[in-house]
Amino acid sequence: MAQKTTAARKGATRAPIKVERRPEVTLPLVGRVIMPPPDRIAFYVALGALAAVEIIEWPVALIIGFGHFLAEQHFSRVLQAVGEAAEAA
């Protein structure tokens, strides 16, 4: 069965991968930061609204928001270096 799958893949053509370009900002000490897509911005607004009406506390909202923002930054060299250093430790 594995041979049939391999043979079927050889004749198939791959569709080009569509890469979405988003605005970038270069920050000192952090490097290149890619702006989040509109759905993520809505998340940050909702998080801020929850903190504004005191459903969650401001420090918790800041930590959650910053953590999500950092998770989106796949291309930052500084953040990659920090992650590699933490992995090595």
N, CA, C and O atoms as a GROMACS GRO file, in nm:
protein
  356
    1MET      N    1   0.081  -0.118   0.000
    1MET     CA    2   0.000   0.000   0.000
    1MET      C    3   0.087   0.125   0.000
    1MET      O    4   0.049   0.226  -0.059
    2ALA      N    5   0.202   0.120   0.066
    2ALA     CA    6   0.290   0.235   0.071
    2ALA      C    7   0.343   0.269  -0.068
    2ALA      O    8   0.367   0.386  -0.097
    3GLN      N    9   0.363   0.169  -0.153
    3GLN     CA   10   0.413   0.194  -0.287
    3GLN      C   11   0.311   0.269  -0.371
    3GLN      O   12   0.348   0.355  -0.451
    4LYS      N   13   0.184   0.238  -0.356
    4LYS     CA   14   0.080   0.307  -0.432
    4LYS      C   15   0.076   0.455  -0.394
    4LYS      O   16   0.061   0.541  -0.480
    5THR      N   17   0.088   0.482  -0.265
    5THR     CA   18   0.086   0.620  -0.218
    5THR      C   19   0.204   0.697  -0.273
    5THR      O   20   0.190   0.811  -0.317
    6THR      N   21   0.322   0.635  -0.272
    6THR     CA   22   0.442   0.700  -0.324
    6THR      C   23   0.430   0.724  -0.474
    6THR      O   24   0.470   0.829  -0.523
    7ALA      N   25   0.377   0.627  -0.545
    7ALA     CA   26   0.362   0.642  -0.690
    7ALA      C   27   0.261   0.751  -0.724
    7ALA      O   28   0.278   0.823  -0.822
    8ALA      N   29   0.157   0.762  -0.644
    8ALA     CA   30   0.056   0.866  -0.669
    8ALA      C   31   0.113   1.004  -0.642
    8ALA      O   32   0.075   1.101  -0.709
    9ARG      N   33   0.203   1.015  -0.548
    9ARG     CA   34   0.261   1.145  -0.515
    9ARG      C   35   0.358   1.194  -0.622
    9ARG      O   36   0.371   1.314  -0.644
   10LYS      N   37   0.426   1.102  -0.688
   10LYS     CA   38   0.524   1.143  -0.789
   10LYS      C   39   0.459   1.217  -0.905
   10LYS      O   40   0.519   1.310  -0.959
   11GLY      N   41   0.340   1.177  -0.945
   11GLY     CA   42   0.273   1.240  -1.057
   11GLY      C   43   0.196   1.365  -1.019
   11GLY      O   44   0.156   1.442  -1.106
   12ALA      N   45   0.175   1.386  -0.892
   12ALA     CA   46   0.096   1.501  -0.846
   12ALA      C   47   0.181   1.627  -0.846
   12ALA      O   48   0.301   1.623  -0.817
   13THR      N   49   0.119   1.737  -0.878
   13THR     CA   50   0.187   1.866  -0.869
   13THR      C   51   0.143   1.935  -0.742
   13THR      O   52   0.030   1.918  -0.696
   14ARG      N   53   0.231   2.010  -0.686
   14ARG     CA   54   0.200   2.080  -0.562
   14ARG      C   55   0.154   2.221  -0.592
   14ARG      O   56   0.209   2.289  -0.679
   15ALA      N   57   0.054   2.264  -0.520
   15ALA     CA   58   0.005   2.401  -0.534
   15ALA      C   59   0.103   2.495  -0.464
   15ALA      O   60   0.158   2.459  -0.360
   16PRO      N   61   0.126   2.613  -0.520
   16PRO     CA   62   0.216   2.707  -0.454
   16PRO      C   63   0.159   2.751  -0.319
   16PRO      O   64   0.038   2.768  -0.303
   17ILE      N   65   0.248   2.770  -0.225
   17ILE     CA   66   0.208   2.813  -0.092
   17ILE      C   67   0.189   2.964  -0.093
   17ILE      O   68   0.277   3.038  -0.137
   18LYS      N   69   0.074   3.008  -0.045
   18LYS     CA   70   0.044   3.151  -0.039
   18LYS      C   71   0.093   3.206   0.094
   18LYS      O   72   0.051   3.159   0.200
   19VAL      N   73   0.181   3.304   0.089
   19VAL     CA   74   0.237   3.365   0.208
   19VAL      C   75   0.176   3.504   0.223
   19VAL      O   76   0.184   3.587   0.133
   20GLU      N   77   0.116   3.527   0.338
   20GLU     CA   78   0.055   3.657   0.364
   20GLU      C   79   0.160   3.753   0.418
   20GLU      O   80   0.230   3.723   0.514
   21ARG      N   81   0.170   3.869   0.355
   21ARG     CA   82   0.264   3.971   0.402
   21ARG      C   83   0.191   4.064   0.498
   21ARG      O   84   0.084   4.116   0.466
   22ARG      N   85   0.249   4.083   0.614
   22ARG     CA   86   0.190   4.171   0.714
   22ARG      C   87   0.290   4.282   0.745
   22ARG      O   88   0.410   4.264   0.726
   23PRO      N   89   0.239   4.395   0.792
   23PRO     CA   90   0.330   4.506   0.826
   23PRO      C   91   0.430   4.465   0.934
   23PRO      O   92   0.400   4.385   1.022
   24GLU      N   93   0.548   4.522   0.925
   24GLU     CA   94   0.654   4.493   1.021
   24GLU      C   95   0.701   4.623   1.086
   24GLU      O   96   0.696   4.730   1.026
   25VAL      N   97   0.747   4.611   1.209
   25VAL     CA   98   0.804   4.723   1.283
   25VAL      C   99   0.936   4.675   1.341
   25VAL      O  100   0.942   4.564   1.395
   26THR      N  101   1.040   4.756   1.333
   26THR     CA  102   1.168   4.720   1.393
   26THR      C  103   1.180   4.793   1.526
   26THR      O  104   1.178   4.916   1.531
   27LEU      N  105   1.193   4.716   1.633
   27LEU     CA  106   1.204   4.772   1.768
   27LEU      C  107   1.346   4.752   1.820
   27LEU      O  108   1.407   4.649   1.794
   28PRO      N  109   1.398   4.852   1.893
   28PRO     CA  110   1.531   4.834   1.951
   28PRO      C  111   1.529   4.721   2.054
   28PRO      O  112   1.431   4.706   2.127
   29LEU      N  113   1.634   4.645   2.061
   29LEU     CA  114   1.654   4.533   2.152
   29LEU      C  115   1.570   4.410   2.117
   29LEU      O  116   1.601   4.301   2.164
   30VAL      N  117   1.465   4.425   2.038
   30VAL     CA  118   1.380   4.312   2.002
   30VAL      C  119   1.403   4.270   1.859
   30VAL      O  120   1.407   4.151   1.828
   31GLY      N  121   1.419   4.367   1.770
   31GLY     CA  122   1.438   4.337   1.629
   31GLY      C  123   1.310   4.356   1.551
   31GLY      O  124   1.226   4.438   1.586
   32ARG      N  125   1.297   4.278   1.445
   32ARG     CA  126   1.181   4.290   1.357
   32ARG      C  127   1.059   4.225   1.422
   32ARG      O  128   1.064   4.109   1.463
   33VAL      N  129   0.951   4.300   1.432
   33VAL     CA  130   0.828   4.251   1.491
   33VAL      C  131   0.719   4.260   1.386
   33VAL      O  132   0.698   4.366   1.327
   34ILE      N  133   0.651   4.149   1.361
   34ILE     CA  134   0.544   4.146   1.262
   34ILE      C  135   0.413   4.178   1.332
   34ILE      O  136   0.380   4.120   1.435
   35MET      N  137   0.338   4.270   1.274
   35MET     CA  138   0.210   4.310   1.331
   35MET      C  139   0.112   4.194   1.322
   35MET      O  140   0.111   4.121   1.222
   36PRO      N  141   0.030   4.176   1.423
   36PRO     CA  142  -0.064   4.063   1.422
   36PRO      C  143  -0.177   4.085   1.321
   36PRO      O  144  -0.207   4.199   1.285
   37PRO      N  145  -0.240   3.976   1.276
   37PRO     CA  146  -0.353   3.988   1.185
   37PRO      C  147  -0.474   4.047   1.259
   37PRO      O  148  -0.474   4.052   1.382
   38PRO      N  149  -0.576   4.091   1.186
   38PRO     CA  150  -0.691   4.156   1.250
   38PRO      C  151  -0.761   4.071   1.357
   38PRO      O  152  -0.811   4.126   1.455
   39ASP      N  153  -0.766   3.940   1.340
   39ASP     CA  154  -0.832   3.858   1.443
   39ASP      C  155  -0.753   3.860   1.574
   39ASP      O  156  -0.813   3.852   1.681
   40ARG      N  157  -0.622   3.868   1.566
   40ARG     CA  158  -0.542   3.878   1.688
   40ARG      C  159  -0.558   4.015   1.754
   40ARG      O  160  -0.560   4.027   1.876
   41ILE      N  161  -0.569   4.119   1.672
   41ILE     CA  162  -0.592   4.252   1.727
   41ILE      C  163  -0.725   4.254   1.802
   41ILE      O  164  -0.735   4.315   1.909
   42ALA      N  165  -0.826   4.188   1.748
   42ALA     CA  166  -0.956   4.177   1.817
   42ALA      C  167  -0.939   4.107   1.952
   42ALA      O  168  -1.004   4.143   2.050
   43PHE      N  169  -0.851   4.006   1.956
   43PHE     CA  170  -0.824   3.936   2.082
   43PHE      C  171  -0.765   4.033   2.184
   43PHE      O  172  -0.805   4.033   2.300
   44TYR      N  173  -0.668   4.114   2.141
   44TYR     CA  174  -0.605   4.209   2.233
   44TYR      C  175  -0.705   4.314   2.281
   44TYR      O  176  -0.702   4.354   2.398
   45VAL      N  177  -0.794   4.358   2.193
   45VAL     CA  178  -0.897   4.455   2.233
   45VAL      C  179  -0.990   4.393   2.336
   45VAL      O  180  -1.024   4.457   2.436
   46ALA      N  181  -1.032   4.269   2.311
   46ALA     CA  182  -1.120   4.201   2.407
   46ALA      C  183  -1.050   4.179   2.541
   46ALA      O  184  -1.112   4.193   2.646
   47LEU      N  185  -0.923   4.146   2.536
   47LEU     CA  186  -0.846   4.128   2.658
   47LEU      C  187  -0.837   4.259   2.736
   47LEU      O  188  -0.851   4.261   2.858
   48GLY      N  189  -0.814   4.368   2.664
   48GLY     CA  190  -0.811   4.500   2.728
   48GLY      C  191  -0.946   4.539   2.786
   48GLY      O  192  -0.953   4.600   2.892
   49ALA      N  193  -1.054   4.504   2.716
   49ALA     CA  194  -1.188   4.534   2.767
   49ALA      C  195  -1.217   4.456   2.895
   49ALA      O  196  -1.277   4.510   2.989
   50LEU      N  197  -1.175   4.330   2.899
   50LEU     CA  198  -1.193   4.250   3.021
   50LEU      C  199  -1.117   4.312   3.138
   50LEU      O  200  -1.166   4.313   3.251
   51ALA      N  201  -0.998   4.362   3.111
   51ALA     CA  202  -0.921   4.427   3.217
   51ALA      C  203  -0.982   4.561   3.256
   51ALA      O  204  -0.979   4.599   3.373
   52ALA      N  205  -1.038   4.634   3.157
   52ALA     CA  206  -1.096   4.765   3.186
   52ALA      C  207  -1.219   4.755   3.276
   52ALA      O  208  -1.241   4.841   3.361
   53VAL      N  209  -1.299   4.650   3.257
   53VAL     CA  210  -1.418   4.634   3.342
   53VAL      C  211  -1.387   4.548   3.464
   53VAL      O  212  -1.478   4.506   3.536
   54GLU      N  213  -1.261   4.522   3.487
   54GLU     CA  214  -1.208   4.453   3.604
   54GLU      C  215  -1.259   4.310   3.620
   54GLU      O  216  -1.278   4.263   3.732
   55ILE      N  217  -1.282   4.242   3.507
   55ILE     CA  218  -1.313   4.099   3.514
   55ILE      C  219  -1.184   4.022   3.539
   55ILE      O  220  -1.182   3.925   3.614
   56ILE      N  221  -1.075   4.068   3.475
   56ILE     CA  222  -0.943   4.016   3.507
   56ILE      C  223  -0.856   4.135   3.545
   56ILE      O  224  -0.886   4.249   3.509
   57GLU      N  225  -0.750   4.109   3.617
   57GLU     CA  226  -0.663   4.217   3.663
   57GLU      C  227  -0.566   4.258   3.553
   57GLU      O  228  -0.531   4.178   3.467
   58TRP      N  229  -0.521   4.384   3.557
   58TRP     CA  230  -0.431   4.438   3.455
   58TRP      C  231  -0.302   4.358   3.438
   58TRP      O  232  -0.262   4.330   3.325
   59PRO      N  233  -0.235   4.321   3.549
   59PRO     CA  234  -0.111   4.244   3.528
   59PRO      C  235  -0.134   4.111   3.457
   59PRO      O  236  -0.052   4.069   3.376
   60VAL      N  237  -0.246   4.046   3.486
   60VAL     CA  238  -0.277   3.919   3.420
   60VAL      C  239  -0.303   3.943   3.272
   60VAL      O  240  -0.256   3.867   3.187
   61ALA      N  241  -0.379   4.048   3.240
   61ALA     CA  242  -0.407   4.080   3.101
   61ALA      C  243  -0.279   4.114   3.025
   61ALA      O  244  -0.263   4.072   2.910
   62LEU      N  245  -0.188   4.188   3.087
   62LEU     CA  246  -0.061   4.222   3.022
   62LEU      C  247   0.024   4.097   2.996
   62LEU      O  248   0.084   4.084   2.890
   63ILE      N  249   0.028   4.008   3.091
   63ILE     CA  250   0.108   3.886   3.074
   63ILE      C  251   0.049   3.798   2.965
   63ILE      O  252   0.123   3.746   2.881
   64ILE      N  253  -0.082   3.782   2.964
   64ILE     CA  254  -0.147   3.702   2.860
   64ILE      C  255  -0.125   3.764   2.723
   64ILE      O  256  -0.087   3.695   2.628
   65GLY      N  257  -0.148   3.894   2.712
   65GLY     CA  258  -0.130   3.962   2.584
   65GLY      C  259   0.013   3.957   2.534
   65GLY      O  260   0.036   3.933   2.416
   66PHE      N  261   0.108   3.980   2.622
   66PHE     CA  262   0.249   3.978   2.583
   66PHE      C  263   0.291   3.837   2.543
   66PHE      O  264   0.368   3.820   2.448
   67GLY      N  265   0.242   3.737   2.615
   67GLY     CA  266   0.275   3.599   2.580
   67GLY      C  267   0.222   3.561   2.443
   67GLY      O  268   0.292   3.496   2.365
   68HIS      N  269   0.100   3.601   2.412
   68HIS     CA  270   0.044   3.573   2.280
   68HIS      C  271   0.119   3.649   2.171
   68HIS      O  272   0.143   3.596   2.062
   69PHE      N  273   0.156   3.772   2.200
   69PHE     CA  274   0.230   3.852   2.103
   69PHE      C  275   0.365   3.788   2.072
   69PHE      O  276   0.405   3.780   1.956
   70LEU      N  277   0.434   3.744   2.175
   70LEU     CA  278   0.565   3.680   2.154
   70LEU      C  279   0.551   3.548   2.079
   70LEU      O  280   0.638   3.512   2.000
   71ALA      N  281   0.444   3.477   2.103
   71ALA     CA  282   0.423   3.350   2.035
   71ALA      C  283   0.404   3.370   1.884
   71ALA      O  284   0.432   3.278   1.807
   72GLU      N  285   0.358   3.485   1.844
   72GLU     CA  286   0.337   3.515   1.702
   72GLU      C  287   0.466   3.554   1.630
   72GLU      O  288   0.470   3.552   1.507
   73GLN      N  289   0.569   3.588   1.702
   73GLN     CA  290   0.692   3.640   1.642
   73GLN      C  291   0.786   3.525   1.606
   73GLN      O  292   0.875   3.490   1.684
   74HIS      N  293   0.767   3.469   1.488
   74HIS     CA  294   0.847   3.355   1.445
   74HIS      C  295   0.981   3.397   1.384
   74HIS      O  296   1.072   3.315   1.376
   75PHE      N  297   0.994   3.521   1.343
   75PHE     CA  298   1.111   3.562   1.267
   75PHE      C  299   1.209   3.650   1.344
   75PHE      O  300   1.312   3.689   1.289
   76SER      N  301   1.180   3.680   1.467
   76SER     CA  302   1.267   3.767   1.544
   76SER      C  303   1.394   3.692   1.584
   76SER      O  304   1.387   3.590   1.652
   77ARG      N  305   1.508   3.742   1.542
   77ARG     CA  306   1.636   3.676   1.573
   77ARG      C  307   1.666   3.678   1.723
   77ARG      O  308   1.718   3.581   1.777
   78VAL      N  309   1.634   3.789   1.788
   78VAL     CA  310   1.661   3.799   1.931
   78VAL      C  311   1.578   3.698   2.007
   78VAL      O  312   1.630   3.630   2.096
   79LEU      N  313   1.450   3.687   1.974
   79LEU     CA  314   1.365   3.592   2.043
   79LEU      C  315   1.406   3.448   2.015
   79LEU      O  316   1.398   3.363   2.103
   80GLN      N  317   1.452   3.421   1.893
   80GLN     CA  318   1.501   3.287   1.861
   80GLN      C  319   1.626   3.256   1.942
   80GLN      O  320   1.642   3.144   1.991
   81ALA      N  321   1.714   3.353   1.957
   81ALA     CA  322   1.836   3.332   2.035
   81ALA      C  323   1.803   3.308   2.182
   81ALA      O  324   1.865   3.223   2.246
   82VAL      N  325   1.706   3.380   2.236
   82VAL     CA  326   1.665   3.359   2.374
   82VAL      C  327   1.606   3.220   2.391
   82VAL      O  328   1.635   3.151   2.489
   83GLY      N  329   1.522   3.178   2.295
   83GLY     CA  330   1.465   3.044   2.301
   83GLY      C  331   1.570   2.935   2.293
   83GLY      O  332   1.561   2.835   2.364
   84GLU      N  333   1.669   2.953   2.207
   84GLU     CA  334   1.776   2.854   2.194
   84GLU      C  335   1.860   2.848   2.321
   84GLU      O  336   1.904   2.741   2.362
   85ALA      N  337   1.883   2.965   2.384
   85ALA     CA  338   1.960   2.968   2.508
   85ALA      C  339   1.883   2.899   2.620
   85ALA      O  340   1.941   2.828   2.702
   86ALA      N  341   1.752   2.922   2.623
   86ALA     CA  342   1.669   2.857   2.726
   86ALA      C  343   1.664   2.706   2.705
   86ALA      O  344   1.661   2.630   2.802
   87GLU      N  345   1.662   2.662   2.579
   87GLU     CA  346   1.662   2.520   2.548
   87GLU      C  347   1.792   2.455   2.592
   87GLU      O  348   1.791   2.343   2.643
   88ALA      N  349   1.902   2.524   2.571
   88ALA     CA  350   2.033   2.470   2.605
   88ALA      C  351   2.056   2.462   2.756
   88ALA      O  352   2.134   2.379   2.803
   89ALA      N  353   1.989   2.546   2.830
   89ALA     CA  354   2.009   2.551   2.976
   89ALA      C  355   1.944   2.436   3.048
   89ALA      O  356   1.952   2.426   3.170
   0.00000   0.00000   0.00000
